[in-house]
Amino acid sequence: MIALIILVSLFIASRVIIFVFPPHFSDVMYSYYHYARIWTEGYPAYLVHLFEYPPANIILFYLPWILDRASILGYPDFYRFFVFLADVIIFIVSFKVLKKLKLKKGIIFIALLYYILALTKAKDFVYDSMDLVFISGFFLSLALLKLKKQTPKIRFFSWFFFWLSTAFKYITAPLFIPYLLLMRKGRDLKKEILISFMAFVAVWGLPLIIFRSSLSVTFVYHLKRGFQVESMPANVIRLVNRWTQSDSFVEVYKNYDIIGPVTAKLQPYLSIIFPLTMLAFFIYSLKKSLDLSKPTGKSFDEYKEKLKLGLIYLFLFMATGKVFSTPFHLWLPPLLTIYPFKSVKQQLKVLFVSFFMIAISMTPIPNLTYQGFELHNAIGLMRPICLLYMLIKIKKT
């Protein structure tokens, strides 16, 4: 009880700090408010202007605008409050999941403390981006597998939150196939497909009716993007640029991409790393799902296997993708918090590296140079190393 009081007190105090000391610059006013304003002026998303996000973000971005018009509070206050609600839900549900897992008290305490501290360190991005809202959907889809008896109703809501996460970011959508294949054992696969389809329609039915093929604008947007400043490919090019001094960063669609002769030369080679990595993951995940779900195979924990596959996928996505934004770090704390580590030692090996990665990536540090080598470049190259290290450790559990 004392440990819980300490954790709750730390959570409240840390979140007050995040609210009282907002960042000087955030996407809330730079992007989200801008989108809400132009929608009000009669320029609908996808149909008239380029919109990079899936349709659930329309509600997330527009609702604070409506409330802003009807009260004395501003758009950022309402937006940050909505993300705060997602944060509170994650914290409460994490505690319930950890208790349900029947883990050692030390593991539970460390997990919740990690979540509190990790997001406190990331305070400039927690409530000023949409990434915590996105991952909260994926988080809840997994948490329901452990918290509730797996009735058709609970299965529906688990799939509902899974599809809801894809309506904020398409990133989690490819996990559908390996997740579904895990259901071959001990459950009617046809029934599971039907439940998943009903959940998909509940989330995506209306957006597909309203926007139809216009939703493809999002994919066009991302295909046009180059190597974003924080991505692994961009940092490899920055390292080469230490000698060539030929490439630079330019703003493209409110993000910074690297361009120049070195980029043009290395792009064909660096661009293939991500699709090859994703292909390797899907071969691995499909084989894993098929092996686990064999009728004659050993029983397995659906919750743990789905969570493990999800983490491995996100590690690879973050480590090798051409697009990487600082708020992407927020995807990992909710999922790592509820991972069923067997020992404190095993847990700390992963959580410490995760916190270290967040700390070096989300601390405002001057871009110091030593013999032409940039500190920011070194941090950018350390990030995929941290991600791959955590991948290896999680895979072994």
Beta strands, then each sheet from edge to edge (+ up, - down):
strand 1: 248-252
strand 2: 255-259
strand 3: 369-370
strand 4: 373-374
sheet 1: 1+ 2-
sheet 2: 3+ 4-
end
